[in-house]
């Protein structure tokens, strides 16, 4: 009787275990489209054996569930996500710089077509074309007026390009603030989940709570570069790639922003410090790289071109004689140094008479200085380069930078896809596998039910001493 009872208990335990397995499988199927859900598997194990009537008797089966996650692979996916997001943000900013200078995928190299297709290149060519015309008609009022109009057009082109770079920088400042706000929301959520996991499942898989935490970390990886450390009680500590603490246990440390020199800087850590220069990865890293490295370089080069070309024209005009017989004056108004020159350059000459086409002793209708002004087109006015050559190199750099980061992003995307596929092969629900599991667990449940029925029949027969009765 005791043996039949133990078999009945084993059958009952098997039915409960198979029901548990069916529930896990059903939950997997139900969540196959849930973002961040990690597939759960059933782990079967034999219950402890007991000694019974001098023999060892098994007590059945038990089952537990566990999420199929590879923490190392998940971190690799997150790190690659950070790299893709950074190059994506940088590439987006550089494409806007290309638009500012009229570059395209077919003209973003250092060649004459790139120069002539840009508003700034056209304005420089326009100035030198007007100076060449002045050489042939030095006393013509209309010709002199054309020189001033071309100079105004050049100053306007510099102003427009500089202002557009400034507007882009302001837009990137706003993006920095937006990213910091999103980072704070996610780190707060991760810290809260750390606390829940520590109280519910400090030593084992926390299932859905861990899925939610990993989903938050995945979103956080799109915003900023992270270092992740597993801690006690199944927790996760997060720092920026530069070491500033973001999450520790159930406590988060918010980012804040402040203005330094007209740019938005990021404060983070405990205590908060300016981490702007050390932030890499994610949209925030790419945005800061574009603003503080690429745009700063482009603005400086644009200022150099405006200041050098404007200074060269001013100096040459001042070496000549205007139409009134007076020494020439500056054509352009420039700041004392090149800083801000592109934004501040304007035409200071008040009328066509200010254009000094002649040289001393030549008379006001001479053209020697007009020739010298026209020759600036081929002179090394910007360091060791002509103005047009410098612009071509500058535009070539912009195009090359944009092309390089686009290529880099494409390669990173391919690597991320490969890593994601590897992770998903382990963690994502496979409907084919779950269908096979359902069939397996269903058959197991049916077999356990049959054992239960057989034992029930035997027990009824034993109770009735083998007699056929209506009692079952």
C-alpha positions in Angstrom: 0.0 0.0 0.0 2.9 2.3 0.8 4.5 1.6 -2.5 1.3 2.4 -4.4 1.0 5.6 -2.4 4.5 6.6 -3.3 3.9 5.9 -7.0 0.7 8.0 -6.8 2.7 10.8 -5.2 5.3 10.6 -8.0 2.6 10.7 -10.6 1.0 13.7 -9.0 4.4 15.5 -8.8 5.0 14.7 -12.5 1.6 16.1 -13.4 2.3 19.3 -11.5 5.8 19.6 -13.1 4.5 19.0 -16.6 1.8 21.6 -16.0 4.5 24.0 -14.8 6.5 23.3 -18.0 3.4 23.9 -20.2 2.9 27.2 -18.4 6.4 28.3 -19.1 6.1 27.4 -22.7 2.8 29.2 -23.0 4.3 32.3 -21.5 7.2 32.2 -24.0 4.7 32.0 -26.9 2.6 34.9 -25.4 5.7 37.1 -25.1 7.4 36.3 -28.5 6.8 39.9 -29.6 7.5 41.6 -26.3 10.5 43.9 -26.6 13.4 42.8 -24.4 11.8 39.5 -23.4 14.2 36.7 -22.8 13.2 33.1 -23.5 12.7 30.9 -20.4 13.5 27.3 -20.3 12.4 24.5 -17.9 15.1 22.8 -15.9 14.0 19.3 -14.7 15.7 17.7 -11.7 15.2 14.5 -9.7 13.8 15.0 -6.2 15.7 13.7 -3.2 15.5 9.9 -2.7 14.3 8.4 0.6 15.0 5.1 2.3 11.8 2.9 2.4 11.6 -0.6 3.7 15.4 -1.1 3.4 15.4 0.3 -0.2 16.1 3.6 -1.8 12.9 5.1 -3.3 12.8 8.1 -5.7 10.3 10.8 -4.8 9.7 12.1 -8.3 10.7 15.2 -10.3 10.8 18.9 -9.8 11.3 21.8 -12.2 12.5 25.4 -12.2 12.6 28.1 -14.9 15.5 30.2 -16.0 16.0 32.9 -18.6 18.4 32.1 -21.4 20.7 35.1 -21.3 24.5 35.4 -21.9 25.6 38.4 -19.9 29.0 38.7 -21.7 27.2 38.7 -25.1 24.6 41.2 -23.9 27.4 43.5 -22.8 29.1 43.2 -26.2 25.8 44.1 -27.8 25.5 47.1 -25.6 29.0 48.3 -26.2 28.6 47.9 -30.0 25.3 49.8 -29.7 27.2 52.7 -28.0 29.7 52.8 -30.9 27.0 52.7 -33.5 25.0 55.5 -31.8 28.1 57.7 -31.5 29.1 57.4 -35.1 25.5 57.8 -36.2 25.1 61.1 -34.2 28.5 62.3 -35.5 27.6 61.4 -39.1 24.2 63.2 -38.9 26.0 66.4 -37.7 28.6 66.2 -40.4 25.9 65.7 -43.1 24.5 69.0 -41.9 27.9 70.6 -42.2 28.1 69.3 -45.8 24.7 70.9 -46.5 26.0 74.2 -45.2 28.8 74.2 -47.7 26.7 72.7 -50.6 28.6 69.4 -50.6 27.1 66.2 -51.8 28.2 62.5 -52.0 29.6 63.3 -55.4 31.3 66.6 -54.7 32.7 66.2 -51.2 36.3 65.9 -52.2 39.0 68.5 -52.7 38.4 69.4 -56.3 37.3 72.5 -58.3 33.7 71.3 -58.7 33.4 71.2 -54.9 34.6 74.7 -54.6 32.5 76.2 -57.4 29.4 74.4 -56.2 29.6 76.0 -52.8 28.3 79.5 -52.1 31.6 80.5 -50.5 33.6 79.2 -53.4 31.4 81.1 -55.8 31.8 84.3 -53.8 35.6 84.0 -53.8 35.6 83.4 -57.5 33.2 86.3 -57.9 35.6 88.7 -56.0 38.6 87.8 -58.1 36.5 87.9 -61.4 35.5 91.5 -60.5 39.1 92.4 -59.7 40.2 91.0 -63.1 37.5 93.2 -64.7 38.8 96.2 -62.7 42.3 95.6 -64.2 40.8 96.2 -67.7 38.7 99.2 -66.7 40.3 100.8 -63.6 38.5 104.1 -63.9 35.0 102.8 -64.5 32.6 103.5 -61.7 30.4 100.5 -62.5 33.4 98.3 -62.5 34.5 99.6 -59.1 31.0 99.2 -57.8 31.1 95.6 -59.0 34.2 95.0 -56.9 32.4 96.3 -53.8 29.3 94.2 -54.6 31.5 91.1 -54.9 33.2 92.0 -51.7 29.9 92.3 -50.0 28.8 89.0 -51.4 31.9 87.3 -50.1 31.4 88.8 -46.6 27.8 87.7 -46.7 28.9 84.2 -47.7 31.3 84.0 -44.7 28.7 85.4 -42.4 26.1 82.9 -43.5 28.4 79.9 -43.3 29.6 81.0 -39.8 26.0 81.6 -38.6 24.9 78.2 -39.8 27.7 76.5 -38.0 26.8 78.5 -34.9 23.1 77.4 -35.3 24.2 73.8 -35.7 26.3 74.1 -32.5 23.3 75.5 -30.7 21.2 72.6 -31.9 23.8 70.1 -30.7 23.8 71.9 -27.3 20.0 71.3 -27.1 20.6 67.6 -28.0 23.1 67.3 -25.1 20.5 68.6 -22.7 17.9 66.3 -24.1 20.2 63.3 -23.9 21.1 64.1 -20.3 17.4 64.2 -19.4 16.7 60.8 -21.0 19.8 59.3 -19.3 18.5 60.4 -15.9 15.1 58.8 -16.5 16.7 55.5 -17.4 19.3 55.4 -14.6 16.5 56.1 -12.1 14.5 53.2 -13.5 17.6 50.9 -13.5 18.3 51.8 -9.8 14.6 51.0 -8.9 14.8 47.7 -10.7 18.1 46.9 -8.8 16.2 47.4 -5.6 13.3 45.2 -6.6 15.6 42.4 -7.9 17.6 42.5 -4.7 14.5 42.0 -2.6 12.8 39.4 -4.8 15.7 37.4 -6.3 19.0 38.3 -4.8 20.8 35.1 -5.7 19.0 33.8 -8.9 17.5 34.8 -12.2 14.8 37.5 -11.7 13.1 36.9 -15.0 10.9 39.8 -16.1 12.6 42.3 -13.8 16.0 41.5 -15.4 14.5 41.7 -18.8 13.2 45.2 -18.0 16.6 46.2 -16.6 18.4 45.0 -19.6 16.0 46.8 -21.9 16.7 50.0 -20.0 20.4 49.5 -20.2 20.0 48.8 -24.0 18.2 52.2 -24.4 20.8 53.9 -22.2 23.6 52.5 -24.4 22.1 54.4 -27.3 22.6 57.6 -25.3 26.0 57.3 -23.6 29.0 55.1 -23.3 28.8 52.8 -20.3 30.9 50.5 -18.1 28.8 47.8 -16.4 29.7 45.9 -13.2 27.8 43.0 -11.7 27.4 43.5 -7.9 26.0 41.6 -4.9 22.3 40.7 -4.7 22.1 40.3 -8.4 22.6 44.1 -8.9 24.3 46.1 -11.7 26.5 49.2 -11.2 26.9 51.6 -14.1 29.4 54.3 -14.8 30.2 56.4 -17.8 33.0 55.3 -20.0 35.1 58.0 -18.2 34.3 56.5 -14.8 31.5 58.9 -13.5 29.1 56.9 -11.4 25.5 56.7 -12.7 23.9 53.8 -10.8 25.0 52.0 -7.6 22.5 49.5 -6.1 19.1 51.1 -5.8 20.6 54.7 -6.0 21.0 56.7 -9.2 23.2 59.8 -9.7 21.6 62.2 -12.1 23.4 64.1 -14.9 23.1 67.8 -15.0 24.1 70.5 -17.5 25.7 73.9 -17.2 26.9 76.5 -19.6 30.6 77.0 -20.2 31.8 79.5 -22.8 28.4 79.3 -24.6 28.4 75.5 -24.8 26.4 73.0 -22.7 28.6 70.9 -20.5 27.7 67.8 -18.6 28.1 67.2 -14.9 28.0 63.7 -13.6 29.2 61.4 -10.8 29.3 61.6 -7.0 30.2 64.3 -6.3 29.2 65.9 -9.7 32.1 66.9 -11.9 32.4 68.3 -15.4 32.8 65.1 -17.5 32.2 66.6 -20.9 35.7 66.0 -22.2 35.6 62.3 -21.1 32.2 61.3 -22.4 32.3 58.9 -25.3 29.8 56.5 -26.8 26.1 56.8 -27.6 24.3 59.8 -29.1 25.8 62.0 -26.3 29.4 61.0 -27.2 28.8 61.6 -30.9 27.1 64.9 -30.4 29.9 66.2 -28.2 32.5 65.0 -30.6 30.8 66.8 -33.5 30.4 70.0 -31.5 33.8 70.2 -29.6 36.1 68.7 -32.2 34.7 68.8 -35.8 32.7 72.0 -35.6 35.4 73.8 -33.6 38.0 72.8 -36.2 35.7 73.9 -39.1 34.9 77.2 -37.5 38.5 77.9 -36.9 39.5 77.1 -40.5 36.6 79.3 -41.8 37.8 82.2 -39.6 41.3 81.7 -40.8 40.2 81.9 -44.5 38.1 85.0 -43.9 40.8 86.8 -41.9 43.7 85.9 -44.2 41.8 86.7 -47.4 40.3 89.9 -46.0 43.7 91.0 -44.7 45.4 90.3 -48.0 42.8 92.4 -49.9 43.0 95.2 -47.4 46.7 95.4 -47.4 46.9 95.4 -51.2 44.2 98.0 -51.5 45.9 100.2 -48.9 49.1 100.0 -51.1 47.3 101.7 -54.0 45.7 105.0 -54.8 41.9 105.5 -54.9 40.0 107.4 -57.6 40.4 110.6 -55.6 44.1 110.3 -55.5 44.2 109.4 -51.9 45.9 106.4 -50.3 43.7 103.3 -50.4 41.8 102.2 -47.4 40.7 98.8 -46.1 37.9 97.2 -48.1 36.9 94.8 -45.3 36.3 95.4 -41.6 37.9 92.6 -39.6 38.4 91.8 -35.9 41.9 92.2 -34.5 42.6 88.4 -34.7 41.1 85.6 -36.8 38.8 84.5 -34.0 35.2 85.2 -35.1 36.4 86.7 -38.4 33.9 84.8 -40.6 31.0 86.0 -38.5 32.3 89.6 -38.2 33.7 90.4 -41.6 31.9 93.2 -43.4 32.6 95.7 -46.2 33.9 98.9 -44.7 34.5 100.8 -48.0 31.8 103.4 -48.4 31.8 103.9 -52.2 33.4 102.9 -55.5 36.0 105.6 -55.2 37.6 103.6 -52.3 38.8 100.9 -54.6 42.5 101.7 -55.2 43.2 100.5 -58.7 46.3 102.6 -59.3 49.7 102.9 -57.7 51.6 105.9 -56.5 52.8 108.1 -59.4 50.5 106.3 -61.8 47.5 108.6 -61.5 44.1 107.7 -60.3 43.2 106.0 -63.6 46.1 103.6 -63.5 45.7 99.8 -63.1 48.9 98.5 -61.5 47.3 98.0 -58.1 44.2 96.5 -59.8 46.6 93.9 -61.4 48.1 93.2 -57.9 44.7 92.8 -56.4 43.6 90.4 -59.2 46.9 88.5 -58.7 45.8 87.6 -55.2 43.8 84.8 -56.8 47.0 82.9 -57.4 49.0 84.2 -54.4 49.5 82.2 -51.2 47.2 84.4 -49.0 46.2 81.6 -46.5 49.5 80.2 -45.1 51.1 78.3 -48.0 47.9 78.1 -50.0 45.8 80.2 -52.2 42.4 81.1 -51.0 40.8 78.8 -53.5 43.2 76.0 -52.7 42.6 76.4 -48.9 38.9 76.3 -49.5 39.3 73.2 -51.6 41.3 71.5 -48.8 38.8 72.6 -46.2 35.8 71.3 -48.1 37.8 68.1 -48.8 38.3 67.6 -45.1 34.6 68.1 -44.4 33.7 65.6 -47.1 36.3 63.1 -46.0 35.3 63.3 -42.4 31.6 62.7 -43.3 32.5 59.8 -45.7 34.8 58.2 -43.1 32.2 58.2 -40.3 29.5 57.0 -42.7 31.8 54.0 -43.7 32.6 53.4 -40.0 29.0 53.4 -39.0 28.1 50.9 -41.8 30.8 48.5 -40.5 29.7 49.0 -36.9 26.1 48.3 -37.9 27.2 45.0 -39.5 29.0 44.0 -36.4 26.0 44.9 -34.2 23.7 42.9 -36.4 26.0 39.9 -36.1 26.2 40.2 -32.3 22.5 40.7 -32.0 21.9 37.6 -34.1 24.1 35.6 -31.8 22.4 36.8 -28.7 18.9 36.3 -30.2 19.7 32.7 -31.2 20.0 32.1 -27.5 17.5 34.5 -25.9 14.7 35.2 -28.4 11.6 33.0 -28.5 11.6 30.5 -31.3 8.0 29.5 -32.2 9.3 26.2 -33.8 11.1 25.3 -30.6 8.2 26.2 -28.4 5.8 24.1 -30.6 8.1 21.1 -30.1 8.3 21.8 -26.4 4.5 21.9 -26.2 4.2 18.5 -27.8 6.9 17.1 -25.6 5.3 18.4 -22.4 1.8 17.4 -23.5 2.9 13.8 -24.1 4.7 13.8 -20.7 1.5 15.1 -19.0 -0.5 12.4 -20.7 1.9 9.7 -19.6 1.9 10.9 -16.0 -2.0 10.9 -16.2 -1.9 7.3 -17.3 0.4 6.3 -14.5 -2.0 8.1 -12.1 -5.0 6.2 -13.6 -3.2 2.8 -13.4 -2.3 3.4 -9.7 -5.8 4.5 -9.0 -7.2 1.3 -10.5 -4.7 -0.9 -8.5 -5.5 0.9 -5.3 -9.3 0.4 -5.9 -8.7 -3.3 -6.6 -6.6 -3.7 -3.5 -9.2 -1.9 -1.4 -11.9 -4.3 -2.8 -9.7 -7.4 -2.3 -9.8 -8.1 -6.0 -13.6 -8.3 -6.1 -15.4 -6.6 -8.9 -17.5 -3.8 -7.3 -18.8 -0.4 -8.3 -16.3 1.3 -6.0 -13.3 2.7 -7.9 
